[in-house]
């Protein structure tokens, strides 16, 4: 499991991603449904459903971003993220990523 750099609660979360096929080449995601969630590492409880922003697949095949604007209520500690890719009836999930969430010092 890979660990992402620490993230401060309350900041905008965004992670650029690249889907690759079995040969390691960028995979055209046209017609593919993507979804991603953030869950507590300790319990698996859902923290957030992430937004998916797909790049233009003709000029940037395989590129997309996952994001969340409102992270003020995200718990401090270890969270887990994965990305689910659905093509027709086939469902494939990415490697699970660990996201350490830190307390934000400057906030309202």
Secondary structure, DSSP 8 states (H G I E B T S, - for coil): -EEEEEEETTS-EEEEEE-B-TTSSB---TT-EEEEEEEETTT--EEEEEEEEE--TTTSTTEEEEEES--TT--SEEEEEEEEEEETTEEEE---EEEEEE--SS--
